[in-house]
Amino acid sequence: MNLFGEKIDDIKPFKERFPILPFSVINTGDGKWRQRKIRWNKLIQDNGESREMTFTRGTGKKSSENFSKKVSYGGYDSFGNTVSILDACLAELVIDWYTLKGWKCYDPFAGDSIFGFVAGVKARWFTGVELRKEQVELNQKRLLKNGLTGLYICDDGVNINNHLNNESQDFMFSCPPYFDLEIYSNLPNDASNQKNYQAYIEKINSILSNAVKCLKENRFCVIVVGDVRDKKTGFYYSIESDIIKIMQSNNVGLYQEIILQTPIGTKAFAANNIWRFRKIGKIHEKVLIFYKGNQKEIKNIFK
């Protein structure tokens, strides 16, 4: 039996073995996904309590006034502002598909408690590095309260090598800030709080380049990304391609990608305004799956 009382049987028909089919487009508005997400959310109860000071750059407005959507089911801080929270179903999916029980997982941009919580439930050891002290304390408390193993460390992700040894980890997962789409803190070393895109991508480069040193050979790394627009020019930055280049420069190749289709939600209302400039409403994120090592070993590791 698993967490939800479901029988585990590897000799099931394909569609039963894969409640979420392993194809390159995943619809998070699907009934199975939504039902499972509700169950996870009730279990974890992470509502973004530490995000009272989340702002959108240049507006001085809290996130409820200028909502930023980032692989989230939408939580609320203690002021009732909407904040982005990692989708627990996505966390479960990548853990099931790219890790084995007992493996060590880590995230240099830990953020909320979702991934660490799901990893603990799935019998993986998780280490997360997070800049904001209040978030670290909240995450650790949530793990302890539920009897789950895992460790959150308060530090800049660029210093991850001070906490994890080289080639000591089995899986890296991360969802870095999408530049200035959502400002997580006023800390000067916060990636979301950099003065321009060049400074942001240099920060991301430093953190990811150090982080992949901790990953063992013949292991996967998953990074969730989404491009955002330059507020001055209206054109997209190239966050996705820049992150791919960073990983490739560290000998970690792009193995495959998933398009995560998100619910339309309030985008239907926003479309009335953005369509004046012929801007398509964006309802997807990219899940980039990287691999470090010899691809021929995958079949031997995941028997």
SULWO-V131153 format. One record per helix or strand of 3 or more residues. SS is the DSSP state (a for helix, b for strand). FROM is the first residue (numbers start at 0). TO is the last residue. If there is no record, write none. Layout:
SS/FROM/TO + SS/FROM/TO
//
This chain:
a/13/16 + b/24/26 + a/30/43 + a/87/97 + b/103/106 + a/113/120 + b/124/129 + a/132/144 + b/150/153 + a/156/161 + b/168/173 + a/190/192 + a/196/213 + b/214/224 + a/238/248 + b/252/260 + a/266/276 + b/283/291 + a/294/300
//
